[in-house]
Every structure is written in structure tokens, then in C-alpha cells.
Amino acid sequence: MVRQPRVAEQRDTVVGVVATIVGMTLVVATRVVRPLAEPMGPITSVLLGSLPNFGAGLAMPFAITNTQCLLGRRPDMRRLQFCVVCALACVLLGLWEYVQFMVWGYPFDSNDVVASGAGATLAAPVAGWCRRERTSWRRF
């Protein structure tokens, strides 16, 4: 088995933390910007309404894999496994949209589900880029 370079592991962790922070910053910043943007046009309303879901979709896969670091285990995932984590994040965020509809009566917004999927889809190539050195010797 090939020993993985320490630099690639550190870059992987840094990119994961940065992606998580960027995603969560989108969630929080939207809460601040939305009241300031009143009155909003239809496009601005859709963008600001779905931006938190995009941020959560981007951050969640990295947060899930980086949690393993906090537990003392090094997340050594193949790209396909990370894509499964991205799909899981998308499903969980879609279910959360449904729970909000069923429990609290918030309107079900398909744009939010699409934005969550777009964020999780963007997370996969970002993770593939930062793990390219670590996983280049492996097969899917």
C-alpha cells in the first residue's frame, strides 16, 4: 500500500474546513442580508431564499467527513464514497424541507431542494480536487 503524503492530508482538512465555513457563512449572511434587501424582486427573492440551502448543501458533506477527525479517525474516503456522502446530505436536506412543511407548516419550496442538491453537487468536485493526490492511485 502506498503511504499517503502528509501535505495532501493537511490540504484536504483545510479545504474541508474552509468549505464548511463558507457554506455556513452563506446560511448566516443570508439571514442578515434578506431583511436589508426589502423589497425584493422575484429573482432576488428566489436567490436569497435558497442561498442558505445551497450553503448547507456545500457544508454538510465536509462537516460529516471532518467529524471523523474530531473522533480521532482520519477520513480516508474514496471519491465515490464521498459522492455517496454528498447524495446523503442532499437527501437529508430534502427531508428537512419536508419536515418543515409537515411539522411547522412552512411552504415546501422545490427551489430549496434544488439549491441543496446544487451545493452538495459542488462539494463533490471540490473534494475530488483536494483529494486528487491521495486518491490518484486508487480506483473508484
Buried (B, 14 or more C-beta within 10 A) or exposed (E): EEEBEEEBBEBBBEBBBEBBEBBBEBBEBBEEEBEEEEEEEEEBBBBBBBBBBBBBBBBBBBBBBBEEBEEEEEBBBBBEBBBBBBBBBBBBBBEBBEEBEEEEEEEEBEBBBBBBBBBBBBBBEBBEEBBEBBBEEEEE
